[in-house]
Amino acid sequence: MTSEQKKLLGAYYTPEPVTDALCSWAIKRPTDIILEPSFGGCNFLTSSLVILTSLGNANPEQNIYGFDIDTSAFELLKTKGIESANFIYEDFLYSDTQVNQIQVDVIIGNPPYLPIHKLNTKYKENLYSKFKRSAIKIPRRSSLWVYFIVHSFQYLMRGGKMAWVVPDSISFTDYGKHLLNELAKVFTSVELIRTDERYFYDVGTHEKTALLLCENYQNGTTKVKVFEYDTLNEVLKAIRSKKKKITAPKAEQKAVQPSGFSLVKLGDIFTTRIGIVIGATKLLAYKKKQAFNSAYYPEYFYPVITKGKQLSNLVINRKAILKNEELPIYLFDAIKLEEKEPIRFKEFIDTFPQEILINQTFRNRKKLFGYDDYNHPDAFLTYFSQGLPKLIINIDKELNCTNSVHRLYLKDKFRNQPWVMQLVSVQLFCEFLRKAVTDLARQYGNKIKKFEPSDAQKIPILIPSSVDAVFINELQSVFEQIITLIEINKYQEAKDVGNSYLTKLIFLPVLDSAIAS
């Protein structure tokens, strides 16, 4: 199977060291019956056969069942000499125990990693309908692998085990945490083992993965235990030895609260929303040269932020963004065109790709091109790949942005206190609570991290208990120094100015107090 085909199916075949370790953990008796709901590369099956044989089973094929919808998986079975009729060509999610009459001791595997939005619309709606009344409620944003785990319960006998390779998103998405809580209600042991090493990197995905081990189905309840390791090798040793190092979930680690300051969350200061969803950014967002060459320029174009790269400083306005030659900075105003020149709008529609016009993003709108809500934020919050995100103040609220960055709106009690935005901006720019902030971010692919709006609301911020004119004037001066240094590409010097100010502001009073006492 090509890498493109793997991506379409969400199929990434598990390395043998991983399948060997998980099968050794799960299979303990020669009579154990095993099911792999999506057997694909057959590595779990091979490992299961070896373990059952080592336990004394003379005909291990009879103890192993599998489902798959990829014909190449069945061809691979033949090359491994496996001819058992226990392997079924069927979509596991639509399989039925009443038809297949399979009950097993062990469910093991690596389910498809397909996000729900990448599924065919009809298939997705059928899936929602089928699982609407499942014993475990599945949030609508759940990826396909969640459905595989939930559906597998009907095949598992009382006292049975599960061992899954799952995306690391199980540890931080709302639907992932929901699933873990549900698993804890029906197993006496649920363990999530995380590692920074990406062991599917060479086979087509940069996504971090984790191992999920569940024991003793329907015989009690438990609390989820989380284990974290640096390398896969450490993980496999831990599984074999059963001596695991327990670590608290990173998001629970606390930031320090110095005297005279309140440790609040970004959500206490701002409401966080995603940027506008265009649905066809490549067709409706223009670089400067492209816009200038358009027959619709200038009347039907206006500036917009389309990339975090446009937000290089801690403030942004219309004049600053229009200097950019390399990135799309103009948005096409099709609504205005429709209102003012309906004939030209019809001509525009006729040239627009029809397959895009009928996709779900466009169909859900009252107007096809009603993507802009004109709700300009007080500030923007960037995603990040190497350092922390930045808060960029939207001067005079001149600009809006696409969903490549988040929008921040001051809450009412801070609306007349602009110094708050400056202080938050300096703290994030200087990475002042780096670990506490970084640990809230979610990993997406290789090196890419970002905050979902719900994560951004939890970012810790230090706010002084009281402020006066001296404080506000000094903060304003520091903020302007940082902006000026960034403008002349003295990025580190700007950071040094900010760190020096924050250290003096936040920690020196604490030190002085300690010395005096």
C-alpha positions as CSV (number, residue, x, y, z in Angstrom):
1,M,0.0,0.0,0.0
2,T,1.3,3.4,-0.9
3,S,1.7,6.2,1.7
4,E,-1.2,8.1,0.1
5,Q,-3.4,5.0,0.3
6,K,-2.4,4.6,4.0
7,K,-3.4,8.2,4.6
8,L,-6.8,7.8,3.0
9,L,-7.5,4.7,5.2
10,G,-5.8,6.2,8.2
11,A,-3.8,3.0,8.3
12,Y,-0.2,2.9,9.8
13,Y,1.2,-0.5,10.4
14,T,2.6,-1.2,13.8
15,P,6.3,-2.1,14.2
16,E,6.9,-5.6,15.3
17,P,8.7,-4.7,18.6
18,V,5.4,-2.9,19.6
19,T,3.1,-5.8,18.6
20,D,5.4,-8.3,20.3
21,A,5.3,-6.4,23.6
22,L,1.5,-5.8,23.5
23,C,0.7,-9.4,22.6
24,S,3.0,-10.7,25.3
25,W,1.2,-8.4,27.8
26,A,-2.3,-9.4,26.7
27,I,-2.1,-13.1,25.8
28,K,-1.4,-15.3,28.8
29,R,-3.1,-18.7,28.1
30,P,-2.9,-21.1,25.1
31,T,-6.8,-21.0,25.0
32,D,-7.1,-17.2,24.7
33,I,-9.2,-16.0,21.8
34,I,-7.9,-12.9,20.1
35,L,-9.6,-10.3,17.8
36,E,-7.9,-7.6,15.8
37,P,-10.6,-5.2,14.4
38,S,-8.4,-3.8,11.6
39,F,-5.5,-6.3,11.0
40,G,-3.9,-4.5,8.0
41,G,-0.2,-5.2,8.1
42,C,-0.7,-8.4,10.1
43,N,2.1,-7.7,12.6
44,F,-0.3,-8.2,15.5
45,L,-1.5,-11.5,14.1
46,T,2.1,-12.7,13.6
47,S,3.0,-11.8,17.2
48,S,-0.2,-13.5,18.5
49,L,0.6,-16.7,16.6
50,V,4.1,-16.8,18.0
51,I,2.9,-16.2,21.6
52,L,0.0,-18.8,21.4
53,T,2.4,-21.3,20.0
54,S,5.0,-20.7,22.8
55,L,2.2,-21.2,25.3
56,G,1.4,-24.7,23.8
57,N,-1.4,-24.0,21.3
58,A,-0.8,-26.4,18.4
59,N,-3.4,-24.7,16.1
60,P,-3.1,-21.0,17.0
61,E,-4.8,-19.8,13.8
62,Q,-8.1,-21.1,15.1
63,N,-7.9,-18.7,18.1
64,I,-7.4,-15.5,16.1
65,Y,-10.1,-13.4,14.4
66,G,-9.8,-10.2,12.3
67,F,-11.7,-7.7,10.2
68,D,-10.4,-5.4,7.4
69,I,-11.7,-3.6,4.3
70,D,-8.4,-3.5,2.5
71,T,-8.0,-6.4,0.0
72,S,-4.2,-6.2,0.2
73,A,-4.5,-7.2,3.9
74,F,-5.9,-10.5,2.8
75,E,-3.2,-11.0,0.2
76,L,-0.7,-10.4,3.0
77,L,-2.4,-13.1,5.1
78,K,-1.6,-15.6,2.4
79,T,2.1,-14.6,2.2
80,K,2.3,-15.3,5.9
81,G,0.7,-18.7,5.4
82,I,-2.5,-17.8,7.2
83,E,-5.6,-19.4,5.6
84,S,-8.1,-19.3,8.5
85,A,-11.7,-18.5,7.7
86,N,-11.7,-16.4,10.9
87,F,-10.7,-13.3,8.9
88,I,-13.6,-11.3,7.6
89,Y,-13.8,-8.8,4.7
90,E,-16.1,-6.3,6.3
91,D,-16.1,-2.8,7.9
92,F,-15.7,-3.7,11.6
93,L,-17.9,-0.7,12.6
94,Y,-20.8,-2.4,10.8
95,S,-20.1,-5.9,12.0
96,D,-22.6,-7.6,14.3
97,T,-21.9,-10.2,17.0
98,Q,-25.3,-11.8,16.3
99,V,-24.1,-12.5,12.8
100,N,-20.4,-13.3,13.4
101,Q,-21.0,-15.0,16.9
102,I,-17.5,-14.1,18.1
103,Q,-16.6,-13.6,21.7
104,V,-13.0,-13.1,22.7
105,D,-10.6,-12.8,25.6
106,V,-8.3,-10.2,24.0
107,I,-8.9,-7.3,21.6
108,I,-5.7,-5.9,20.3
109,G,-4.8,-3.5,17.5
110,N,-4.1,-0.2,15.9
111,P,-7.4,1.4,14.7
112,P,-7.6,3.8,11.7
113,Y,-6.4,7.4,12.6
114,L,-8.9,9.2,10.4
115,P,-10.3,12.6,11.7
116,I,-14.1,12.7,11.5
117,H,-14.1,15.6,9.1
118,K,-12.2,13.6,6.5
119,L,-14.8,10.9,6.2
120,N,-17.3,10.8,3.3
121,T,-20.4,12.8,4.3
122,K,-22.8,9.9,3.8
123,Y,-20.6,7.5,5.7
124,K,-20.2,10.0,8.6
125,E,-24.0,10.5,8.9
126,N,-24.5,6.7,8.9
127,L,-21.9,6.4,11.6
128,Y,-23.6,9.0,13.7
129,S,-26.9,7.3,13.3
130,K,-25.6,3.8,14.1
131,F,-23.8,4.9,17.3
132,K,-26.4,7.3,18.5
133,R,-27.6,4.9,21.1
134,S,-24.4,3.1,21.9
135,A,-23.7,2.3,25.6
136,I,-20.9,4.8,25.6
137,K,-21.8,8.2,24.2
138,I,-19.4,9.3,21.4
139,P,-18.9,13.0,21.0
140,R,-19.5,14.1,17.4
141,R,-15.9,15.4,17.0
142,S,-14.4,12.0,17.8
143,S,-11.9,10.5,15.3
144,L,-12.7,7.1,13.8
145,W,-10.4,5.2,16.2
146,V,-12.8,6.1,19.1
147,Y,-15.6,4.3,17.3
148,F,-13.4,1.2,16.8
149,I,-12.7,1.0,20.6
150,V,-16.3,1.5,21.6
151,H,-17.7,-1.0,19.1
152,S,-15.2,-3.6,20.2
153,F,-16.8,-4.0,23.6
154,Q,-19.6,-6.2,22.3
155,Y,-17.0,-8.8,21.3
156,L,-15.1,-8.8,24.6
157,M,-15.9,-11.4,27.2
158,R,-16.1,-10.6,30.9
159,G,-12.6,-10.4,32.4
160,G,-11.1,-9.7,29.0
161,K,-8.3,-7.4,28.0
162,M,-7.7,-4.7,25.4
163,A,-4.4,-3.4,24.1
164,W,-4.4,-0.5,21.6
165,V,-2.0,1.7,19.8
166,V,-3.8,5.1,19.7
167,P,-3.1,8.7,18.8
168,D,-1.6,10.7,21.7
169,S,-4.6,13.0,21.2
170,I,-6.5,10.6,23.6
171,S,-4.7,12.4,26.4
172,F,-5.7,15.9,25.6
173,T,-8.8,16.1,23.4
174,D,-12.2,16.3,25.1
175,Y,-13.4,13.2,23.3
176,G,-10.2,11.3,24.2
177,K,-10.5,12.2,27.9
178,H,-14.2,11.3,27.7
179,L,-13.3,7.8,26.4
180,L,-10.7,7.3,29.1
181,N,-13.3,8.1,31.8
182,E,-15.7,5.6,30.3
183,L,-13.1,2.9,30.1
184,A,-12.3,3.5,33.8
185,K,-15.9,2.6,34.6
186,V,-15.7,-0.9,33.1
187,F,-12.2,-2.1,33.6
188,T,-10.3,-2.7,36.9
189,S,-7.1,-1.3,35.3
190,V,-6.7,1.3,32.6
191,E,-3.1,2.5,31.7
192,L,-2.1,5.1,29.2
193,I,1.6,5.0,28.2
194,R,2.9,8.0,26.4
195,T,6.3,8.7,24.8
196,D,7.9,11.6,22.9
197,E,9.2,9.2,20.3
198,R,7.2,9.0,17.1
199,Y,7.4,5.4,16.1
200,F,5.2,5.7,13.0
201,Y,7.4,8.5,11.6
202,D,9.0,6.3,8.9
203,V,5.8,4.9,7.7
204,G,3.8,8.0,6.9
205,T,2.6,9.9,9.9
206,H,4.3,12.4,12.2
207,E,1.5,12.1,14.8
208,K,2.6,11.1,18.3
209,T,1.1,7.8,19.5
210,A,0.4,6.2,22.9
211,L,-0.4,2.7,24.2
212,L,-3.6,1.9,25.9
213,L,-3.8,-1.1,28.2
214,C,-7.1,-2.2,29.8
215,E,-7.6,-5.2,32.0
216,N,-10.5,-7.2,33.5
217,Y,-13.6,-6.1,31.6
218,Q,-16.8,-5.7,33.6
219,N,-15.3,-6.7,36.9
220,G,-14.9,-3.3,38.5
221,T,-13.9,0.3,38.1
222,T,-10.6,2.2,38.4
223,K,-8.8,5.4,37.8
224,V,-6.7,6.0,34.7
225,K,-3.0,5.8,35.3
226,V,-0.7,7.8,33.0
227,F,2.9,6.8,32.4
228,E,5.4,8.9,30.4
229,Y,8.8,8.0,28.8
230,D,11.3,9.6,26.5
231,T,11.8,6.7,24.1
232,L,9.9,3.7,22.7
233,N,12.6,1.4,24.0
234,E,11.8,2.5,27.6
235,V,8.1,1.9,27.0
236,L,8.6,-1.6,25.8
237,K,10.9,-2.5,28.7
238,A,8.3,-1.1,31.1
239,I,5.5,-3.2,29.5
240,R,7.6,-6.4,29.8
241,S,8.8,-5.7,33.3
242,K,5.5,-4.3,34.6
243,K,7.6,-1.7,36.5
244,K,6.2,1.6,35.2
245,K,7.1,5.1,36.3
246,I,3.9,7.0,37.0
247,T,3.8,10.7,36.2
248,A,1.0,13.2,36.7
249,P,-0.6,14.6,33.5
250,K,1.4,17.5,32.5
251,A,-1.5,19.9,32.3
252,E,-1.9,19.5,36.1
253,Q,1.5,20.9,37.0
254,K,1.2,24.3,38.7
255,A,2.8,27.6,37.9
256,V,4.3,29.6,40.7
257,Q,2.3,32.5,42.2
258,P,4.5,35.2,43.7
259,S,3.3,37.5,46.5
260,G,1.3,40.5,45.3
261,F,0.1,38.8,42.1
262,S,-2.9,36.7,41.1
263,L,-2.3,33.6,39.0
264,V,-5.3,33.7,36.6
265,K,-6.1,32.0,33.3
266,L,-6.2,33.7,30.0
267,G,-9.9,32.8,29.9
268,D,-10.4,35.1,32.9
269,I,-9.2,38.0,30.8
270,F,-10.3,37.1,27.3
271,T,-12.9,35.1,25.4
272,T,-11.1,33.0,22.8
273,R,-12.6,32.2,19.4
274,I,-11.2,30.7,16.2
275,G,-10.7,32.9,13.2
276,I,-13.2,33.0,10.4
277,V,-13.5,29.8,8.3
278,I,-13.3,30.7,4.7
279,G,-13.6,27.1,3.2
280,A,-11.4,27.9,0.2
281,T,-8.6,30.1,1.4
282,K,-6.4,29.4,-1.6
283,L,-9.0,30.8,-3.9
284,L,-10.3,33.7,-1.9
285,A,-7.1,35.0,-0.1
286,Y,-4.7,36.9,-2.4
287,K,-1.1,38.0,-2.2
288,K,-0.5,41.7,-3.0
289,K,0.5,41.1,-6.7
290,Q,-2.4,38.7,-7.3
291,A,-4.9,41.2,-5.9
292,F,-3.4,44.1,-8.0
293,N,-3.8,42.0,-11.2
294,S,-7.4,41.1,-10.4
295,A,-10.2,42.8,-12.3
296,Y,-12.0,43.1,-9.0
297,Y,-9.2,45.2,-7.3
298,P,-9.4,47.4,-5.3
299,E,-13.1,47.7,-4.6
300,Y,-13.7,44.1,-3.7
301,F,-10.6,43.4,-1.6
302,Y,-9.8,44.2,2.0
303,P,-6.8,43.3,4.3
304,V,-6.9,40.2,6.5
305,I,-4.6,38.1,8.6
306,T,-4.2,34.6,7.0
307,K,-1.0,33.4,8.6
308,G,0.7,33.6,12.0
309,K,3.9,34.6,10.1
310,Q,2.2,38.0,9.4
311,L,2.3,38.7,13.2
312,S,6.0,39.2,13.7
313,N,5.6,42.0,16.3
314,L,3.4,42.4,19.4
315,V,1.1,44.9,17.6
316,I,-0.6,44.9,14.2
317,N,-2.6,47.3,12.1
318,R,-3.8,47.7,8.5
319,K,-0.7,49.7,7.4
320,A,1.7,47.0,8.8
321,I,0.0,44.1,7.2
322,L,-0.1,45.7,3.8
323,K,3.8,45.7,3.7
324,N,3.9,42.0,3.3
325,E,4.7,40.8,-0.3
326,E,5.1,37.0,0.4
327,L,1.8,36.0,2.1
328,P,-1.9,36.4,1.2
329,I,-3.0,39.6,2.8
330,Y,-6.2,40.4,0.9
331,L,-9.6,38.7,1.2
332,F,-12.1,38.8,-1.6
333,D,-15.4,40.3,-0.7
334,A,-17.9,38.3,-2.7
335,I,-20.8,39.5,-0.5
336,K,-20.2,43.1,-1.5
337,L,-19.8,42.0,-5.2
338,E,-23.2,40.2,-5.0
339,E,-24.9,43.2,-3.5
340,K,-23.4,45.8,-5.8
341,E,-23.0,43.9,-9.1
342,P,-25.1,40.8,-9.3
343,I,-24.2,40.1,-12.9
344,R,-20.5,40.2,-12.3
345,F,-21.1,38.0,-9.2
346,K,-22.9,35.4,-11.4
347,E,-19.8,35.5,-13.7
348,F,-17.6,35.0,-10.7
349,I,-19.7,32.0,-9.4
350,D,-19.5,30.4,-12.9
351,T,-15.7,30.3,-12.6
352,F,-15.6,29.0,-9.1
353,P,-15.0,25.2,-8.7
354,Q,-18.4,23.6,-8.2
355,E,-17.1,20.8,-6.0
356,I,-16.0,23.4,-3.4
357,L,-19.4,25.2,-3.5
358,I,-21.2,22.1,-2.5
359,N,-18.9,21.1,0.3
360,Q,-20.2,21.2,3.9
361,T,-18.6,24.5,4.9
362,F,-20.3,26.4,2.1
363,R,-23.6,24.5,2.3
364,N,-24.0,25.4,6.0
365,R,-24.0,29.1,5.4
366,K,-27.0,31.3,4.8
367,K,-24.9,32.9,2.0
368,L,-22.3,31.0,0.1
369,F,-19.6,33.6,0.7
370,G,-20.7,34.8,4.1
371,Y,-17.5,33.7,5.8
372,D,-16.6,37.0,7.5
373,D,-18.5,37.8,10.7
374,Y,-16.8,41.3,10.9
375,N,-16.3,40.7,14.6
376,H,-12.8,42.1,14.9
377,P,-10.9,41.0,18.1
378,D,-8.9,43.0,20.6
379,A,-5.9,40.8,20.0
380,F,-4.7,37.7,18.2
381,L,-3.2,34.5,19.6
382,T,-0.8,32.7,17.3
383,Y,-0.2,29.0,17.0
384,F,3.4,27.9,17.5
385,S,5.9,25.3,16.3
386,Q,9.1,26.0,18.1
387,G,8.6,28.6,20.9
388,L,5.4,29.8,22.6
389,P,2.5,31.5,21.0
390,K,2.3,35.3,21.0
391,L,-0.5,37.7,21.8
392,I,-0.6,40.5,19.2
393,I,-2.7,43.6,19.9
394,N,-5.1,44.6,17.1
395,I,-4.5,48.3,17.0
396,D,-7.8,50.2,16.6
397,K,-9.4,46.7,15.9
398,E,-8.7,47.3,12.2
399,L,-8.2,43.6,11.2
400,N,-9.9,40.3,11.3
401,C,-8.2,36.9,10.7
402,T,-8.8,33.4,9.3
403,N,-8.7,30.3,11.4
404,S,-4.9,30.2,11.1
405,V,-4.8,32.1,14.4
406,H,-7.2,32.6,17.3
407,R,-9.1,35.8,18.2
408,L,-9.2,37.2,21.7
409,Y,-11.9,39.5,23.1
410,L,-11.4,41.4,26.3
411,K,-14.0,40.6,29.0
412,D,-16.1,43.5,30.2
413,K,-14.1,44.2,33.5
414,F,-10.9,44.6,31.5
415,R,-12.3,46.6,28.6
416,N,-11.0,49.9,29.8
417,Q,-7.7,48.6,31.0
418,P,-5.5,48.3,27.9
419,W,-2.4,47.7,30.1
420,V,-3.7,44.1,30.6
421,M,-3.2,43.2,27.0
422,Q,0.4,44.7,27.1
423,L,1.3,42.7,30.2
424,V,-0.1,39.4,28.8
425,S,1.7,40.1,25.5
426,V,5.0,40.7,27.2
427,Q,4.7,37.5,29.4
428,L,3.9,35.3,26.4
429,F,6.6,36.9,24.3
430,C,9.2,36.4,27.0
431,E,8.1,32.8,27.7
432,F,7.8,33.7,31.3
433,L,5.8,30.7,32.4
434,R,7.2,28.6,29.5
435,K,6.6,25.1,30.9
436,A,3.1,25.7,32.3
437,V,2.1,27.2,28.9
438,T,3.8,24.6,26.7
439,D,2.3,21.7,28.6
440,L,-1.2,22.8,27.6
441,A,-0.5,22.7,23.9
442,R,-1.5,19.9,21.6
443,Q,0.8,18.1,19.2
444,Y,-0.3,18.1,15.5
445,G,2.1,16.2,13.2
446,N,5.8,16.9,13.2
447,K,6.9,19.7,15.6
448,I,3.6,21.5,15.2
449,K,1.8,22.5,18.3
450,K,-1.2,24.7,18.9
451,F,-3.9,25.6,21.4
452,E,-7.5,24.7,20.8
453,P,-9.7,27.6,22.2
454,S,-10.5,25.5,25.3
455,D,-6.7,25.0,25.9
456,A,-5.9,28.7,25.3
457,Q,-8.4,29.6,28.1
458,K,-6.3,27.7,30.6
459,I,-3.0,29.6,29.8
460,P,-1.6,30.9,33.2
461,I,-1.1,34.6,33.5
462,L,0.3,36.7,36.4
463,I,-1.7,39.8,37.1
464,P,-0.7,42.3,39.9
465,S,-3.2,42.6,42.7
466,S,-3.2,46.4,42.4
467,V,-1.9,48.9,39.8
468,D,-1.1,52.6,39.7
469,A,0.0,55.2,37.2
470,V,3.7,54.4,37.8
471,F,3.1,50.8,37.0
472,I,1.1,51.6,33.8
473,N,3.7,54.1,32.6
474,E,6.6,51.7,33.1
475,L,4.8,48.9,31.4
476,Q,4.0,51.2,28.5
477,S,7.6,52.2,28.2
478,V,8.9,48.6,28.2
479,F,6.2,47.6,25.7
480,E,7.3,50.3,23.3
481,Q,10.9,49.4,23.7
482,I,10.2,45.8,22.8
483,I,8.2,46.8,19.7
484,T,11.0,49.1,18.5
485,L,13.6,46.4,18.9
486,I,11.6,43.8,17.0
487,E,11.0,46.2,14.2
488,I,14.8,46.4,13.6
489,N,15.2,42.6,14.0
490,K,16.8,42.7,17.4
491,Y,14.6,39.9,18.7
492,Q,16.8,38.7,21.5
493,E,17.5,42.2,22.8
494,A,13.7,42.7,22.9
495,K,13.3,39.5,24.8
496,D,16.0,40.6,27.3
497,V,14.2,43.9,27.9
498,G,11.0,42.1,28.6
499,N,12.6,39.5,30.9
500,S,14.5,42.1,32.8
501,Y,11.2,44.0,33.4
502,L,9.2,41.0,34.5
503,T,11.9,39.7,36.8
504,K,12.1,43.1,38.5
505,L,8.3,43.5,38.6
506,I,7.4,40.0,39.8
507,F,10.3,38.4,41.7
508,L,12.4,41.3,43.2
509,P,9.6,42.4,45.6
510,V,9.4,38.8,46.8
511,L,13.2,38.7,47.3
512,D,13.2,42.1,49.1
513,S,10.4,40.9,51.4
514,A,12.4,37.7,52.2
515,I,15.5,39.7,53.0
516,A,13.7,42.1,55.3
517,S,12.1,39.3,57.3
